[in-house]
């Protein structure tokens, strides 16, 4: 069989000829008597009309952000965001007032031609009220489904879970440190002021479980070395870099757009994690171990997994602002499965065990 194409490689077998033969064989298998007409891109459904199992899900309007078709490379807090709020927060009556809904009674004697447009909208006080983010509203109204009432996250599928342990763990002691320092009088007074007992540590953890929303949480973190600063501490070289790091730790914190986004998405991420892994999640406060009171950590929660050993553990949530999870710099593909890189695993261990291990031991594990 002879073949020829008008392309540069047409004198020999080219991709155009192979594609034509493949398409002809496909039509023959389908039993098509003629070539079917082609559909334009506007004549067929868009791909996002058919979401996958983990595809688009409905959500409250206040949590949606409308971006342009081609967003900028810089992922800032841009886009059109709803700024709807309830101005009259101190009202004790329902929203709306029931007297406003009696439209038929007010315009009952007027003809359809002279009555205002609101009289033709079928507004009535007989429609039942449902809960919303702004209180009671009529069923079927915009607020009833765009701003539904807040529902507690489903993070405890196991109703027969044992009581959660105290953090730090009861009776757990740290080993002796191999590092020796000669402190000045001022440094010794500072270390003495950070001293805490096991009872105080348990009360601190229970009293700061709302974390960044509490003033006490910020006050306890400020004079201590927290897990979010471990990487910077491990890269300190000389007195000047140590002094600059100290200034950054002691000065007031700055909340970037990425941090704000992480705080907003963390509850939903935890709920999805508990649903997929079938584990219980409990909030966790600021953890201080009496043997190392200069250290502290705030894990994203305590997890109960009946299939694990031990059944209780800590969880750390990260919400990277990337186009796809495959773009995460701390992930790698091994055997077709995404895994954390080795260095990131050590950093996660630092963050989730900082109340049980001494900082010097962690630094040595990072070097290895």
C-alpha positions in Angstrom: 0.0 0.0 0.0 1.4 3.4 -1.0 1.1 6.4 1.1 2.1 10.0 0.8 1.7 13.2 2.9 2.2 16.8 2.2 4.4 17.4 5.2 8.2 17.5 5.1 8.5 13.8 6.1 5.7 12.8 3.7 7.9 10.7 1.4 8.2 8.2 4.3 5.9 7.1 7.0 4.9 10.1 9.2 2.7 10.7 12.2 -0.1 12.1 10.0 -0.4 8.9 8.1 -0.3 6.8 11.2 -3.0 9.0 12.8 -5.2 8.7 9.7 -4.8 4.9 9.6 -5.6 4.7 13.3 -8.7 6.9 13.0 -9.9 4.9 9.9 -9.6 1.7 11.9 -11.5 3.2 14.8 -14.4 4.3 12.5 -14.4 0.8 11.0 -14.7 -0.9 14.5 -17.5 1.5 15.4 -19.4 0.6 12.2 -19.6 4.2 11.0 -20.7 4.6 7.4 -19.2 8.1 7.2 -16.9 10.4 9.1 -19.0 11.9 12.0 -19.2 15.7 12.2 -16.7 17.4 14.4 -17.9 19.3 17.5 -16.5 22.7 18.4 -15.2 23.4 21.8 -18.3 25.6 22.5 -20.7 22.8 21.4 -19.7 20.3 24.1 -19.7 20.3 27.9 -16.8 21.8 29.7 -14.6 19.4 31.7 -15.3 21.0 35.0 -19.0 20.2 34.7 -18.1 16.5 35.4 -16.1 16.6 38.6 -14.2 13.6 40.0 -15.0 11.9 43.2 -12.8 14.4 45.1 -13.8 17.2 42.8 -15.8 20.4 43.4 -17.9 20.6 46.5 -20.5 23.2 47.5 -19.4 25.6 50.2 -20.5 28.8 52.0 -20.3 31.9 49.9 -18.1 33.7 52.4 -15.4 31.2 51.8 -15.3 31.6 48.0 -12.7 33.7 46.2 -13.2 34.6 42.5 -9.9 34.8 40.6 -9.2 35.7 37.0 -8.8 32.9 34.4 -5.0 33.5 34.4 -4.0 34.3 38.0 -0.6 35.9 38.6 2.4 33.8 39.6 2.5 35.5 42.9 -0.2 33.8 45.0 -1.4 36.6 47.3 -4.7 37.2 48.9 -6.3 38.5 45.7 -9.6 38.0 44.0 -13.2 39.0 44.7 -14.2 37.9 48.2 -17.5 38.3 49.9 -17.5 40.9 52.7 -21.1 40.3 53.9 -21.6 40.7 57.6 -24.4 41.1 60.1 -24.4 44.7 61.1 -27.1 44.4 63.8 -25.4 41.7 65.9 -27.3 42.7 69.1 -30.7 42.0 67.7 -32.7 39.3 69.6 -35.5 39.0 67.1 -35.4 36.7 64.0 -34.1 37.8 60.7 -36.2 39.0 59.0 -38.9 40.5 61.2 -42.1 38.6 60.7 -44.1 41.7 60.2 -42.2 42.4 57.0 -43.3 39.1 55.5 -47.1 39.9 55.7 -47.1 41.5 52.2 -50.6 40.3 51.2 -52.2 41.8 54.3 -50.7 45.3 53.6 -51.5 45.4 49.9 -54.7 43.4 50.0 -57.0 46.2 48.8 -54.9 47.2 45.9 -55.2 46.0 42.3 -52.4 44.1 40.6 -51.6 47.1 38.3 -51.2 49.6 41.2 -49.5 47.2 43.7 -45.7 47.3 44.0 -43.6 44.6 42.5 -43.0 43.0 45.9 -46.7 42.0 46.1 -46.2 39.6 43.1 -43.2 37.8 44.5 -45.2 35.3 46.6 -43.7 36.5 49.9 -45.5 35.0 52.9 -45.0 34.4 56.6 -46.2 30.8 56.2 -42.8 29.6 55.0 -40.9 27.8 57.8 -37.7 29.3 59.2 -34.4 27.5 59.1 -31.0 28.2 60.8 -28.3 30.2 59.0 -25.1 32.0 59.8 -27.2 35.1 60.5 -29.9 33.4 62.5 -33.4 32.3 61.5 -34.2 32.9 57.8 -36.9 31.5 55.5 -36.4 28.1 54.0 -35.3 28.4 50.3 -34.0 32.0 50.7 -30.4 32.9 49.5 -29.0 33.0 53.0 -30.5 29.6 53.9 -28.2 27.7 51.4 -25.4 30.2 50.7 -24.7 30.9 54.4 -25.8 27.9 56.3 -25.6 27.6 60.0 -22.2 26.6 61.5 -22.0 22.9 62.2 -19.3 21.3 64.3 -16.6 19.4 62.4 -16.9 15.7 62.3 -13.6 14.8 63.8 -14.6 12.0 66.3 -15.9 8.9 64.4 -14.9 6.6 67.3 -17.3 7.2 70.2 -15.7 4.5 72.4 -12.2 6.0 72.4 -10.4 6.0 75.8 -9.7 9.3 77.6 -7.0 11.4 76.0 -3.6 11.4 77.7 -2.1 14.5 79.4 0.5 16.4 77.4 3.4 16.2 78.3 3.0 12.6 79.2 2.8 11.8 82.9 6.0 10.6 84.4 8.1 11.0 81.3 11.5 12.5 82.0 14.2 13.6 79.6 17.7 12.2 79.7 20.7 14.1 80.9 22.1 16.7 78.4 25.6 16.4 77.0 25.9 20.1 76.5 27.4 22.3 79.2 27.0 26.0 79.4 28.2 28.6 81.9 25.3 31.1 82.2 25.6 34.6 83.3 23.6 35.9 86.2 21.0 37.5 83.8 20.8 34.3 81.8 20.4 32.2 84.9 17.5 34.5 86.1 15.8 34.1 82.7 16.1 30.3 82.8 14.7 30.3 86.3 11.7 32.4 85.3 10.8 29.8 82.6 10.8 26.9 85.1 7.5 25.0 85.3 6.2 21.9 87.0 4.3 18.9 85.5 1.0 20.2 86.9 1.6 23.7 85.5 2.5 22.2 82.1 -0.8 20.2 82.0 -2.8 23.3 82.9 -0.9 25.3 80.3 -1.7 22.8 77.6 -5.4 22.6 78.5 -5.8 26.3 78.8 -4.3 27.2 75.4 -6.0 24.7 73.1 -7.5 27.6 71.0 -3.9 28.5 70.2 -3.4 31.7 68.2 -6.8 33.1 69.2 -5.6 33.4 72.9 -3.4 36.1 74.3 -1.9 33.6 76.8 -0.7 31.4 73.9 1.3 34.3 72.4 2.8 35.3 75.8 4.0 31.7 76.6 5.6 31.3 73.1 7.5 34.6 73.1 10.3 33.8 75.6 10.7 30.2 74.4 12.3 28.4 71.5 9.3 27.0 69.5 9.3 24.3 66.9 8.7 26.8 64.1 12.1 28.2 64.7 14.1 25.0 64.8 15.3 25.2 61.3 16.7 28.7 61.8 18.4 27.8 65.0 20.1 24.8 63.3 21.6 27.2 60.7 23.0 29.8 63.2 26.6 30.6 62.5 28.4 32.9 64.9 27.3 35.6 67.3 25.9 38.0 64.7 23.4 35.5 63.2 22.4 34.4 66.7 21.7 37.9 67.8 19.6 38.7 64.7 17.6 35.5 65.2 17.0 36.5 68.8 15.6 39.8 67.7 13.3 38.1 65.2 12.0 35.7 67.8 11.4 38.4 70.5 9.7 41.0 68.3 6.0 40.8 67.5 4.9 38.2 65.0 3.9 38.9 61.4 1.0 37.0 59.8 1.5 36.6 56.1 -1.1 35.8 53.5 0.1 32.2 53.4 -0.2 31.8 57.2 -3.7 33.3 57.1 -4.7 30.9 54.4 -3.3 28.0 56.4 -5.3 28.9 59.5 -8.5 29.2 57.4 -8.1 25.8 55.7 -6.7 23.9 58.7 -10.2 22.9 60.2 -11.4 21.6 56.8 -8.1 19.7 56.2 -8.4 18.1 59.7 -12.0 17.1 59.0 -11.1 15.5 55.7 -8.1 13.7 57.4 -10.3 12.3 60.1 -12.9 11.1 57.5 -10.4 9.4 55.2 -8.1 7.9 57.9 -11.0 7.1 60.4 -9.3 8.7 63.4 -10.4 11.0 66.2 -8.9 14.5 66.5 -8.6 16.5 69.7 -7.3 20.1 69.9 -3.9 20.6 71.5 -2.5 23.5 73.3 1.0 24.8 74.0 3.2 22.0 75.3 6.1 22.7 77.7 8.2 19.9 79.3 9.4 20.6 82.9 12.9 19.2 82.0 13.3 21.6 79.1 11.1 24.7 79.9 12.9 26.8 77.3 11.3 24.7 74.6 7.7 24.6 73.4 5.5 23.4 70.7 1.9 23.7 69.5 0.9 20.6 67.5 -2.2 20.9 65.3 -3.9 18.2 67.3 -3.9 14.9 69.2 -5.1 11.9 67.1 -6.6 8.6 68.3 -6.1 5.7 65.8 -7.3 2.3 67.2 -5.3 0.5 64.4 -2.0 2.1 65.4 0.5 1.3 68.2 0.4 3.5 70.3 -3.1 4.5 69.6 -2.5 8.2 70.4 -0.3 10.5 68.3 0.2 14.0 67.1 -0.8 15.5 63.8 0.8 18.4 61.8 -1.2 20.0 59.0 0.3 21.9 56.1 -1.7 23.7 53.4 0.6 24.7 50.6 -0.7 27.2 48.1 0.3 25.4 44.9 -1.5 24.5 41.7 -1.1 20.8 42.4 0.2 18.6 45.2 2.7 17.2 42.8 4.5 20.6 42.9 5.3 20.4 46.6 9.0 20.6 47.1 8.9 18.4 50.2 7.2 15.4 48.4 8.8 12.8 46.2 7.4 9.9 44.2 8.7 6.4 45.2 7.1 3.4 43.5 4.2 5.5 42.3 3.4 6.7 45.8 4.0 10.2 47.2 6.2 10.3 50.2 7.8 12.9 52.4 11.5 13.6 51.8 13.9 12.5 54.4 14.9 16.0 55.7 11.2 17.0 55.9 10.4 13.9 58.0 13.1 14.9 60.5 11.6 18.4 60.7 8.2 17.0 61.3 9.6 14.8 64.0 11.1 17.8 65.6 7.8 19.7 65.6 5.8 16.8 66.9 8.2 15.6 69.6 9.8 18.9 70.8 8.3 18.5 74.3 9.8 15.0 74.7 13.3 15.4 73.3 16.0 17.8 74.1 17.0 20.3 71.5 20.6 19.2 71.4 19.6 15.6 70.5 17.3 16.9 67.8 20.0 19.1 66.3 22.3 16.0 66.1 19.6 14.0 64.4 19.2 16.7 61.8 23.0 16.7 61.1 22.9 13.0 60.5 
